[in-house]
Amino acid sequence: MKQFNSTKLFATLLLLTSLASCKKDNVQDKPQVETPNGKYADGFFLIGEGSFGRNSGTVSFYRYGADTIVARAYEQENPGKILSNTSMSSTLQFASVMNGSIYLMSKMNGPIVKVNEYTLKEEARYVQETSNWRSIIQVDGSKGLVSANDGVYQIDLNSLALGSKLSTVAALNTGDMWIKGDYVYLLQSNGAKIVSSKTYSFVKGFSNLNKGFTQTPNGKVWASTGSRLISIDNNLDTVGIALSVPIRSSYGLESPTYMTASTKENAVFYHSGTSIYKYVDGDASSVKQPFISITESPFMIYGSIRYDKNKDYLVINGIQGYGAASTVNYLLIYNASTGALVKKVTYGGDGVTVDFSKIYFNDIAVFH
């Protein structure tokens, strides 16, 4: 008969307890990934300009996999409020998602509005009697910059309180902005400017650049002269690539640039007409033929194509035309790696009746 050894039993129990404790500690040390919640979590937003004097700009929502959109979702969540001035003569043009909020920028005396990105409930609003806003970026924490027709201003991203105007760049019409590390890239009417993100001191200028900006995973920031795509590296040196078809001209600096980049591969997308081009960095032949040719007819791309990093999609807004035809809206979603069509959504009116409630002029998409 075996003897009961209490010493060995105690040692065994101590070892098992220690292992269990280590296992528990390892589980606790693993980062906890929170799943975003809210009515507007699983999809992206369509930013609509509105129709001058008829209806205000708006935010609509597309839920991944759906066959329609949630039109005018902002108004549904904020009854009685509009994303324009009272005369509806302003146009909602730019939008950025930062710190859990969407910042909505209007030109022609319209407001700056901040809404929650998961509920679309309005959080703050800044109204200035005379204004002409363009884009907005986060610099650090609550510090941001907003561009306008008369230069670049500092802004508090929490309260939307406007600060002083940058004196290191000209008080000129300024559109798209981009921030990367120590530098802020600005697109002005006399070219692109780079300033320090710490002091806003002037660093470098490029008089020939009139479109920008976007960034590829290799760290390059991209801009364009229209006929050439220009990369700007970490040393602020540039390399150009001739384009077989020029990038479509936007409405000056008053609308977002017609360029977007993948976060999965070093590729820049732009459009001309109903063709989408994809430049793969280092491969000059990649822009000789369209990456995507839209066959829908009648059809016109409206606004800027955008890359959805959450799904590796290219998102394209379109309409049949102007007048009553602008009530027929399209949302086209393509696989950005293969060019395959993922989803086509048609929504709005019948293309015959001028129904301003069905005219959105969605010009960009923004993503969580």
C-alpha positions, -999 to +999 in steps of 0.1 A: +000+000+000+014+034-010+021+060+017+003+093+015+030+121+009+015+154+021+047+173+012+045+162-025+008+170-026+014+205-013+041+212-038+019+200-067-010+222-056+014+252-053+027+246-088-008+244-103-019+275-085+012+294-098+005+282-134-031+293-132-021+326-118+003+332-147-023+322-172-048+345-157-023+374-157-014+368-194-051+370-203-055+403-184-024+417-200-037+412-235-052+445-249-090+445-249-104+454-283-137+473-280-163+468-307-177+502-318-214+505-310-240+529-321-266+532-348-240+543-374-210+521-365-211+495-393-207+515-425-196+549-438-210+584-444-219+603-476-214+640-474-239+659-496-235+695-507-272+703-509-289+723-535-283+761-535-313+779-519-334+748-520-321+724-493-291+722-470-261+699-472-266+667-454-250+635-440-264+602-452-252+567-441-245+535-459-245+503-439-221+476-452-240+451-474-272+471-476-291+477-508-300+513-500-288+542-479-301+560-449-308+594-465-305+626-445-295+608-414-282+640-398-317+656-399-332+624-385-309+626-355-311+664-351-347+676-357-350+712-366-313+717-374-297+721-408-261+719-421-262+753-438-270+790-431-306+799-428-310+809-464-295+776-475-270+795-498-240+778-482-226+744-494-214+715-473-181+706-489-155+690-467-156+666-438-131+648-415-134+621-389-113+628-358-114+618-321-149+602-323-165+631-341-172+642-377-163+678-385-185+692-413-172+722-432-193+746-453-184+773-477-202+806-485-211+817-450-220+783-437-212+768-403-186+744-389-205+716-372-192+687-351-213+656-347-207+622-329-195+597-354-216+568-340-248+587-333-247+618-356-259+638-326-247+674-329-220+683-304-209+718-313-214+745-339-194+776-349-211+803-369-194+833-383-214+860-402-189+861-431-170+829-437-158+805-465-144+773-449-126+746-466-109+716-448-100+708-412-072+687-396-061+676-362-026+688-353-023+675-317-049+667-291-076+694-293-054+716-315-064+718-351-062+739-383-090+750-405-085+764-440-105+791-456-106+814-486-084+839-468-058+816-452-054+791-424-067+795-388-060+777-356-091+760-341-100+742-308-114+709-319-134+705-287-153+739-286-147+749-323-135+783-310-114+799-337-079+811-330-054+833-348-046+830-385-012+816-395+012+844-404+038+821-419+018+814-451-001+839-473-037+849-465-048+832-497-075+808-507-065+775-491-081+741-497-069+706-487-046+700-459-026+670-447-005+663-416+023+638-414+047+638-385+065+671-382+049+687-413+016+701-423+009+702-461-013+731-473-028+736-508-031+773-517-040+792-548-003+798-555+009+763-549+015+738-521+032+749-488+047+729-460+049+742-425+061+728-392+034+710-372+051+722-340+056+759-346+038+765-380+070+780-393+074+779-431+095+749-444+091+746-481+069+755-511+060+740-545+045+766-569+035+740-595+013+718-573-024+724-575-039+691-563-034+671-531-030+654-507-030+617-499-005+593-484+006+557-491+019+531-466+055+538-476+052+572-460+051+592-493+027+622-495+012+627-529+001+658-548-003+666-585+002+693-612-027+678-630-007+660-657+019+646-633+016+628-600+042+640-575+055+621-545+070+639-515+093+617-493+104+621-457+132+645-468+107+666-487+123+656-520+100+650-549+096+625-578+071+629-606+053+605-628+037+615-661+000+606-663-015+592-696-048+610-687-047+641-664-065+642-631-099+658-635-099+694-624-120+702-593-137+735-586-106+753-575-098+748-539-134+748-528-139+710-530-119+680-518-091+668-540-098+641-567-071+618-553-071+590-527-046+563-516-047+527-504-036+518-469-030+483-480-006+488-510+014+517-523-012+529-548-028+562-556-063+564-573-077+593-593-104+597-619-110+613-652-145+611-667-159+578-658-125+560-656-106+553-624-069+551-626-046+534-602-009+543-600+012+516-582+043+533-569+073+525-591+053+511-620+049+537-647+029+514-668+001+511-642-015+543-654-016+536-691-050+520-689-080+526-666-081+504-635-119+506-635-142+517-664-177+526-652-202+513-677-234+528-662-250+552-686-260+580-683-236+585-654-213+611-641-190+608-611-199+635-586-172+648-563-142+628-552-136+591-551-125+578-517-107+547-503-123+528-474-095+514-453-119+493-433-128+471-463-102+479-490-130+495-511-131+523-535-163+544-530-177+564-558-207+588-557-225+595-590-256+610-606-274+606-639-269+643-648-282+677-638-318+690-634-343+662-628-315+637-636-297+647-604-324+630-584-311+596-596-281+589-573-256+561-575-232+546-549-207+523-565-183+503-544-153+485-559-126+462-545-095+485-545-071+456-550-089+439-579-112+465-594-142+441-591-176+457-585-188+449-549-220+468-547-242+492-568-269+511-550-294+534-568-315+557-547-334+590-548-359+600-575-372+590-609-350+613-631-381+630-645-395+650-616-374+677-600-378+667-564-353+687-543-357+663-513-340+636-535-312+659-547-281+654-524-250+660-546-230+636-524-194+646-531-173+625-507-175+596-483-158+596-449-151+566-428-146+555-392 
